[in-house]
């Protein structure tokens, strides 16, 4: 997915690129905040809980995008590009693509 997004002029890195494989979901979200990046995940349930926790506790984040594994990666990449073209700032939001 990251390669597809980069090819579409979206700055993207992977958990592997950032040496984050094996880290907890909360560590991933906190790390995305330090990088000032939106977090893209397949892990809908856990990140919905984290999103709710952050919302209820007024904790800032740069946004979470939850994607399904059922849709092909090209369609998902297109949807993400469309999202960013219409919403310059997705901070503190949870989006589904």
N, CA, C and O atoms as a GROMACS GRO file, in nm:
protein
  388
    1UNK      N    1   0.082  -0.118   0.000
    1UNK     CA    2   0.000   0.000   0.000
    1UNK      C    3   0.087   0.126   0.000
    1UNK      O    4   0.058   0.222  -0.071
    2UNK      N    5   0.193   0.126   0.078
    2UNK     CA    6   0.278   0.245   0.086
    2UNK      C    7   0.335   0.280  -0.051
    2UNK      O    8   0.339   0.398  -0.088
    3UNK      N    9   0.379   0.180  -0.127
    3UNK     CA   10   0.435   0.207  -0.260
    3UNK      C   11   0.330   0.268  -0.352
    3UNK      O   12   0.359   0.359  -0.429
    4UNK      N   13   0.207   0.217  -0.344
    4UNK     CA   14   0.099   0.273  -0.426
    4UNK      C   15   0.072   0.418  -0.388
    4UNK      O   16   0.053   0.503  -0.475
    5UNK      N   17   0.069   0.446  -0.260
    5UNK     CA   18   0.042   0.583  -0.215
    5UNK      C   19   0.155   0.677  -0.256
    5UNK      O   20   0.129   0.789  -0.300
    6UNK      N   21   0.277   0.633  -0.240
    6UNK     CA   22   0.392   0.716  -0.281
    6UNK      C   23   0.385   0.743  -0.430
    6UNK      O   24   0.415   0.854  -0.474
    7UNK      N   25   0.347   0.643  -0.509
    7UNK     CA   26   0.336   0.665  -0.654
    7UNK      C   27   0.227   0.765  -0.689
    7UNK      O   28   0.225   0.820  -0.799
    8UNK      N   29   0.137   0.788  -0.595
    8UNK     CA   30   0.028   0.885  -0.614
    8UNK      C   31   0.054   1.015  -0.538
    8UNK      O   32  -0.039   1.091  -0.509
    9UNK      N   33   0.181   1.040  -0.506
    9UNK     CA   34   0.227   1.165  -0.445
    9UNK      C   35   0.182   1.182  -0.300
    9UNK      O   36   0.168   1.295  -0.252
   10UNK      N   37   0.161   1.072  -0.230
   10UNK     CA   38   0.130   1.077  -0.088
   10UNK      C   39   0.252   1.021  -0.013
   10UNK      O   40   0.298   0.910  -0.041
   11UNK      N   41   0.303   1.099   0.080
   11UNK     CA   42   0.419   1.060   0.159
   11UNK      C   43   0.376   0.950   0.257
   11UNK      O   44   0.300   0.976   0.350
   12UNK      N   45   0.424   0.828   0.237
   12UNK     CA   46   0.384   0.715   0.319
   12UNK      C   47   0.505   0.632   0.358
   12UNK      O   48   0.599   0.616   0.280
   13UNK      N   49   0.501   0.580   0.480
   13UNK     CA   50   0.602   0.487   0.529
   13UNK      C   51   0.529   0.369   0.593
   13UNK      O   52   0.412   0.380   0.630
   14UNK      N   53   0.600   0.260   0.607
   14UNK     CA   54   0.540   0.141   0.668
   14UNK      C   55   0.591   0.122   0.810
   14UNK      O   56   0.690   0.183   0.851
   15UNK      N   57   0.522   0.036   0.884
   15UNK     CA   58   0.570  -0.001   1.017
   15UNK      C   59   0.709  -0.063   1.007
   15UNK      O   60   0.793  -0.041   1.094
   16UNK      N   61   0.732  -0.139   0.903
   16UNK     CA   62   0.864  -0.199   0.881
   16UNK      C   63   0.970  -0.089   0.860
   16UNK      O   64   1.079  -0.096   0.916
   17UNK      N   65   0.936   0.012   0.777
   17UNK     CA   66   1.029   0.123   0.754
   17UNK      C   67   1.070   0.191   0.884
   17UNK      O   68   1.183   0.239   0.897
   18UNK      N   69   0.978   0.195   0.978
   18UNK     CA   70   0.998   0.267   1.105
   18UNK      C   71   1.040   0.176   1.219
   18UNK      O   72   1.042   0.218   1.335
   19UNK      N   73   1.073   0.051   1.187
   19UNK     CA   74   1.112  -0.047   1.290
   19UNK      C   75   1.007  -0.061   1.399
   19UNK      O   76   1.040  -0.068   1.518
   20UNK      N   77   0.880  -0.064   1.360
   20UNK     CA   78   0.770  -0.072   1.456
   20UNK      C   79   0.699  -0.208   1.455
   20UNK      O   80   0.601  -0.226   1.526
   21UNK      N   81   0.747  -0.303   1.376
   21UNK     CA   82   0.683  -0.435   1.373
   21UNK      C   83   0.688  -0.496   1.513
   21UNK      O   84   0.791  -0.491   1.581
   22UNK      N   85   0.576  -0.553   1.556
   22UNK     CA   86   0.570  -0.617   1.686
   22UNK      C   87   0.534  -0.524   1.800
   22UNK      O   88   0.516  -0.568   1.913
   23UNK      N   89   0.523  -0.395   1.772
   23UNK     CA   90   0.486  -0.298   1.876
   23UNK      C   91   0.335  -0.298   1.896
   23UNK      O   92   0.260  -0.342   1.809
   24UNK      N   93   0.291  -0.249   2.010
   24UNK     CA   94   0.148  -0.244   2.040
   24UNK      C   95   0.078  -0.138   1.954
   24UNK      O   96   0.141  -0.048   1.898
   25UNK      N   97  -0.053  -0.151   1.945
   25UNK     CA   98  -0.132  -0.053   1.869
   25UNK      C   99  -0.113   0.087   1.925
   25UNK      O  100  -0.099   0.183   1.849
   26UNK      N  101  -0.113   0.098   2.057
   26UNK     CA  102  -0.095   0.230   2.117
   26UNK      C  103   0.043   0.287   2.086
   26UNK      O  104   0.057   0.408   2.063
   27UNK      N  105   0.144   0.203   2.084
   27UNK     CA  106   0.278   0.250   2.046
   27UNK      C  107   0.280   0.300   1.902
   27UNK      O  108   0.344   0.400   1.872
   28UNK      N  109   0.209   0.230   1.814
   28UNK     CA  110   0.200   0.275   1.675
   28UNK      C  111   0.134   0.411   1.665
   28UNK      O  112   0.183   0.498   1.593
   29UNK      N  113   0.024   0.430   1.736
   29UNK     CA  114  -0.046   0.558   1.730
   29UNK      C  115   0.040   0.669   1.790
   29UNK      O  116   0.049   0.778   1.732
   30UNK      N  117   0.102   0.644   1.902
   30UNK     CA  118   0.190   0.745   1.963
   30UNK      C  119   0.306   0.779   1.870
   30UNK      O  120   0.344   0.896   1.857
   31UNK      N  121   0.363   0.678   1.806
   31UNK     CA  122   0.474   0.703   1.714
   31UNK      C  123   0.428   0.784   1.594
   31UNK      O  124   0.501   0.872   1.547
   32UNK      N  125   0.308   0.756   1.543
   32UNK     CA  126   0.256   0.835   1.430
   32UNK      C  127   0.241   0.981   1.470
   32UNK      O  128   0.257   1.070   1.387
   33UNK      N  129   0.209   1.005   1.595
   33UNK     CA  130   0.196   1.143   1.644
   33UNK      C  131   0.333   1.211   1.644
   33UNK      O  132   0.345   1.327   1.604
   34UNK      N  133   0.436   1.140   1.689
   34UNK     CA  134   0.570   1.202   1.690
   34UNK      C  135   0.617   1.234   1.549
   34UNK      O  136   0.693   1.329   1.529
   35UNK      N  137   0.572   1.154   1.451
   35UNK     CA  138   0.609   1.178   1.312
   35UNK      C  139   0.514   1.276   1.242
   35UNK      O  140   0.538   1.315   1.127
   36UNK      N  141   0.407   1.316   1.311
   36UNK     CA  142   0.304   1.405   1.254
   36UNK      C  143   0.242   1.341   1.131
   36UNK      O  144   0.228   1.405   1.026
   37UNK      N  145   0.204   1.213   1.146
   37UNK     CA  146   0.148   1.136   1.035
   37UNK      C  147   0.014   1.076   1.070
   37UNK      O  148  -0.016   1.048   1.186
   38UNK      N  149  -0.066   1.058   0.968
   38UNK     CA  150  -0.191   0.983   0.978
   38UNK      C  151  -0.155   0.835   0.985
   38UNK      O  152  -0.062   0.791   0.916
   39UNK      N  153  -0.226   0.759   1.066
   39UNK     CA  154  -0.202   0.617   1.077
   39UNK      C  155  -0.301   0.541   0.990
   39UNK      O  156  -0.422   0.565   0.998
   40UNK      N  157  -0.252   0.450   0.910
   40UNK     CA  158  -0.335   0.366   0.822
   40UNK      C  159  -0.328   0.224   0.875
   40UNK      O  160  -0.219   0.171   0.897
   41UNK      N  161  -0.444   0.160   0.896
   41UNK     CA  162  -0.447   0.028   0.958
   41UNK      C  163  -0.555  -0.061   0.900
   41UNK      O  164  -0.654  -0.014   0.844
   42UNK      N  165  -0.533  -0.193   0.914
   42UNK     CA  166  -0.637  -0.292   0.887
   42UNK      C  167  -0.707  -0.330   1.018
   42UNK      O  168  -0.811  -0.396   1.016
   43UNK      N  169  -0.649  -0.290   1.129
   43UNK     CA  170  -0.693  -0.334   1.261
   43UNK      C  171  -0.806  -0.244   1.312
   43UNK      O  172  -0.787  -0.164   1.403
   44UNK      N  173  -0.922  -0.260   1.254
   44UNK     CA  174  -1.036  -0.173   1.281
   44UNK      C  175  -1.078  -0.174   1.428
   44UNK      O  176  -1.091  -0.068   1.490
   45UNK      N  177  -1.100  -0.291   1.484
   45UNK     CA  178  -1.154  -0.298   1.620
   45UNK      C  179  -1.066  -0.231   1.725
   45UNK      O  180  -1.113  -0.151   1.805
   46UNK      N  181  -0.938  -0.265   1.724
   46UNK     CA  182  -0.848  -0.209   1.825
   46UNK      C  183  -0.829  -0.059   1.808
   46UNK      O  184  -0.822   0.015   1.907
   47UNK      N  185  -0.820  -0.013   1.684
   47UNK     CA  186  -0.799   0.130   1.663
   47UNK      C  187  -0.927   0.211   1.684
   47UNK      O  188  -0.920   0.330   1.714
   48UNK      N  189  -1.043   0.150   1.669
   48UNK     CA  190  -1.167   0.218   1.708
   48UNK      C  191  -1.166   0.244   1.858
   48UNK      O  192  -1.205   0.352   1.903
   49UNK      N  193  -1.121   0.147   1.935
   49UNK     CA  194  -1.112   0.163   2.081
   49UNK      C  195  -1.010   0.271   2.117
   49UNK      O  196  -1.037   0.356   2.202
   50UNK      N  197  -0.895   0.269   2.052
   50UNK     CA  198  -0.795   0.373   2.077
   50UNK      C  199  -0.846   0.511   2.038
   50UNK      O  200  -0.826   0.608   2.110
   51UNK      N  201  -0.913   0.519   1.924
   51UNK     CA  202  -0.971   0.645   1.879
   51UNK      C  203  -1.069   0.698   1.984
   51UNK      O  204  -1.064   0.816   2.018
   52UNK      N  205  -1.156   0.612   2.033
   52UNK     CA  206  -1.254   0.653   2.134
   52UNK      C  207  -1.184   0.699   2.262
   52UNK      O  208  -1.223   0.800   2.321
   53UNK      N  209  -1.081   0.627   2.303
   53UNK     CA  210  -1.004   0.666   2.422
   53UNK      C  211  -0.941   0.805   2.402
   53UNK      O  212  -0.948   0.890   2.490
   54UNK      N  213  -0.880   0.826   2.287
   54UNK     CA  214  -0.818   0.955   2.259
   54UNK      C  215  -0.923   1.066   2.255
   54UNK      O  216  -0.900   1.175   2.307
   55UNK      N  217  -1.037   1.038   2.193
   55UNK     CA  218  -1.144   1.136   2.184
   55UNK      C  219  -1.197   1.172   2.323
   55UNK      O  220  -1.210   1.290   2.356
   56UNK      N  221  -1.226   1.072   2.404
   56UNK     CA  222  -1.281   1.095   2.538
   56UNK      C  223  -1.183   1.167   2.630
   56UNK      O  224  -1.224   1.237   2.722
   57UNK      N  225  -1.054   1.149   2.605
   57UNK     CA  226  -0.952   1.210   2.690
   57UNK      C  227  -0.886   1.332   2.625
   57UNK      O  228  -0.785   1.384   2.673
   58UNK      N  229  -0.946   1.376   2.514
   58UNK     CA  230  -0.898   1.496   2.445
   58UNK      C  231  -0.749   1.488   2.413
   58UNK      O  232  -0.675   1.584   2.434
   59UNK      N  233  -0.706   1.372   2.362
   59UNK     CA  234  -0.566   1.352   2.323
   59UNK      C  235  -0.557   1.370   2.172
   59UNK      O  236  -0.630   1.306   2.096
   60UNK      N  237  -0.467   1.456   2.129
   60UNK     CA  238  -0.452   1.489   1.988
   60UNK      C  239  -0.382   1.376   1.912
   60UNK      O  240  -0.290   1.312   1.964
   61UNK      N  241  -0.426   1.352   1.790
   61UNK     CA  242  -0.356   1.265   1.695
   61UNK      C  243  -0.380   1.320   1.555
   61UNK      O  244  -0.468   1.405   1.536
   62UNK      N  245  -0.304   1.273   1.458
   62UNK     CA  246  -0.311   1.325   1.322
   62UNK      C  247  -0.412   1.253   1.233
   62UNK      O  248  -0.422   1.281   1.114
   63UNK      N  249  -0.486   1.160   1.292
   63UNK     CA  250  -0.590   1.090   1.219
   63UNK      C  251  -0.560   0.942   1.204
   63UNK      O  252  -0.444   0.899   1.205
   64UNK      N  253  -0.669   0.864   1.189
   64UNK     CA  254  -0.659   0.720   1.169
   64UNK      C  255  -0.746   0.686   1.049
   64UNK      O  256  -0.861   0.729   1.040
   65UNK      N  257  -0.690   0.609   0.959
   65UNK     CA  258  -0.766   0.558   0.845
   65UNK      C  259  -0.769   0.406   0.858
   65UNK      O  260  -0.665   0.340   0.862
   66UNK      N  261  -0.889   0.352   0.864
   66UNK     CA  262  -0.907   0.208   0.874
   66UNK      C  263  -0.949   0.156   0.737
   66UNK      O  264  -1.046   0.204   0.678
   67UNK      N  265  -0.876   0.058   0.688
   67UNK     CA  266  -0.909   0.002   0.557
   67UNK      C  267  -0.943  -0.146   0.572
   67UNK      O  268  -0.895  -0.214   0.662
   68UNK      N  269  -1.026  -0.193   0.483
   68UNK     CA  270  -1.066  -0.333   0.484
   68UNK      C  271  -0.973  -0.416   0.397
   68UNK      O  272  -0.919  -0.367   0.298
   69UNK      N  273  -0.956  -0.540   0.434
   69UNK     CA  274  -0.874  -0.631   0.353
   69UNK      C  275  -0.955  -0.689   0.237
   69UNK      O  276  -0.899  -0.753   0.148
   70UNK      N  277  -1.086  -0.667   0.239
   70UNK     CA  278  -1.174  -0.724   0.136
   70UNK      C  279  -1.167  -0.648   0.004
   70UNK      O  280  -1.205  -0.702  -0.100
   71UNK      N  281  -1.122  -0.525   0.007
   71UNK     CA  282  -1.114  -0.443  -0.113
   71UNK      C  283  -0.973  -0.451  -0.170
   71UNK      O  284  -0.876  -0.458  -0.094
   72UNK      N  285  -0.960  -0.450  -0.301
   72UNK     CA  286  -0.826  -0.458  -0.359
   72UNK      C  287  -0.747  -0.331  -0.327
   72UNK      O  288  -0.804  -0.224  -0.305
   73UNK      N  289  -0.615  -0.345  -0.326
   73UNK     CA  290  -0.528  -0.235  -0.282
   73UNK      C  291  -0.536  -0.113  -0.374
   73UNK      O  292  -0.519  -0.001  -0.328
   74UNK      N  293  -0.561  -0.134  -0.501
   74UNK     CA  294  -0.568  -0.021  -0.595
   74UNK      C  295  -0.691   0.066  -0.566
   74UNK      O  296  -0.684   0.188  -0.568
   75UNK      N  297  -0.804   0.001  -0.538
   75UNK     CA  298  -0.925   0.075  -0.503
   75UNK      C  299  -0.906   0.148  -0.371
   75UNK      O  300  -0.946   0.264  -0.356
   76UNK      N  301  -0.844   0.081  -0.275
   76UNK     CA  302  -0.818   0.143  -0.146
   76UNK      C  303  -0.725   0.263  -0.161
   76UNK      O  304  -0.751   0.368  -0.103
   77UNK      N  305  -0.618   0.248  -0.237
   77UNK     CA  306  -0.526   0.360  -0.260
   77UNK      C  307  -0.599   0.476  -0.325
   77UNK      O  308  -0.578   0.592  -0.287
   78UNK      N  309  -0.684   0.447  -0.422
   78UNK     CA  310  -0.762   0.553  -0.488
   78UNK      C  311  -0.851   0.625  -0.386
   78UNK      O  312  -0.861   0.748  -0.388
   79UNK      N  313  -0.915   0.550  -0.299
   79UNK     CA  314  -1.001   0.612  -0.197
   79UNK      C  315  -0.922   0.700  -0.101
   79UNK      O  316  -0.970   0.805  -0.059
   80UNK      N  317  -0.803   0.656  -0.066
   80UNK     CA  318  -0.719   0.736   0.024
   80UNK      C  319  -0.677   0.865  -0.045
   80UNK      O  320  -0.680   0.972   0.016
   81UNK      N  321  -0.638   0.856  -0.170
   81UNK     CA  322  -0.602   0.977  -0.246
   81UNK      C  323  -0.721   1.072  -0.252
   81UNK      O  324  -0.705   1.193  -0.231
   82UNK      N  325  -0.840   1.020  -0.278
   82UNK     CA  326  -0.962   1.102  -0.282
   82UNK      C  327  -0.988   1.167  -0.147
   82UNK      O  328  -1.023   1.284  -0.140
   83UNK      N  329  -0.970   1.092  -0.040
   83UNK     CA  330  -0.990   1.145   0.095
   83UNK      C  331  -0.900   1.265   0.120
   83UNK      O  332  -0.946   1.369   0.167
   84UNK      N  333  -0.771   1.250   0.088
   84UNK     CA  334  -0.678   1.360   0.111
   84UNK      C  335  -0.700   1.477   0.016
   84UNK      O  336  -0.669   1.591   0.051
   85UNK      N  337  -0.752   1.451  -0.102
   85UNK     CA  338  -0.777   1.562  -0.194
   85UNK      C  339  -0.895   1.647  -0.148
   85UNK      O  340  -0.904   1.765  -0.182
   86UNK      N  341  -0.985   1.588  -0.070
   86UNK     CA  342  -1.103   1.660  -0.023
   86UNK      C  343  -1.090   1.706   0.122
   86UNK      O  344  -1.161   1.798   0.163
   87UNK      N  345  -1.001   1.645   0.199
   87UNK     CA  346  -0.987   1.674   0.342
   87UNK      C  347  -0.839   1.694   0.374
   87UNK      O  348  -0.768   1.598   0.402
   88UNK      N  349  -0.795   1.816   0.370
   88UNK     CA  350  -0.654   1.844   0.392
   88UNK      C  351  -0.612   1.806   0.535
   88UNK      O  352  -0.498   1.768   0.557
   89UNK      N  353  -0.704   1.817   0.629
   89UNK     CA  354  -0.671   1.790   0.768
   89UNK      C  355  -0.766   1.684   0.823
   89UNK      O  356  -0.886   1.709   0.835
   90UNK      N  357  -0.714   1.570   0.856
   90UNK     CA  358  -0.796   1.463   0.914
   90UNK      C  359  -0.760   1.442   1.062
   90UNK      O  360  -0.793   1.338   1.120
   91UNK      N  361  -0.694   1.539   1.121
   91UNK     CA  362  -0.655   1.530   1.262
   91UNK      C  363  -0.774   1.498   1.350
   91UNK      O  364  -0.884   1.550   1.331
   92UNK      N  365  -0.749   1.411   1.447
   92UNK     CA  366  -0.849   1.370   1.546
   92UNK      C  367  -0.973   1.304   1.485
   92UNK      O  368  -1.079   1.302   1.547
   93UNK      N  369  -0.960   1.251   1.366
   93UNK     CA  370  -1.072   1.186   1.300
   93UNK      C  371  -1.038   1.040   1.271
   93UNK      O  372  -0.921   1.002   1.262
   94UNK      N  373  -1.143   0.960   1.256
   94UNK     CA  374  -1.132   0.821   1.214
   94UNK      C  375  -1.209   0.805   1.085
   94UNK      O  376  -1.329   0.834   1.079
   95UNK      N  377  -1.141   0.759   0.980
   95UNK     CA  378  -1.203   0.741   0.848
   95UNK      C  379  -1.197   0.594   0.810
   95UNK      O  380  -1.104   0.523   0.846
   96UNK      N  381  -1.298   0.551   0.735
   96UNK     CA  382  -1.303   0.415   0.682
   96UNK      C  383  -1.295   0.421   0.530
   96UNK      O  384  -1.370   0.495   0.466
   97UNK      N  385  -1.203   0.342   0.473
   97UNK     CA  386  -1.191   0.336   0.327
   97UNK      C  387  -1.196   0.192   0.282
   97UNK      O  388  -1.188   0.164   0.162
   0.00000   0.00000   0.00000
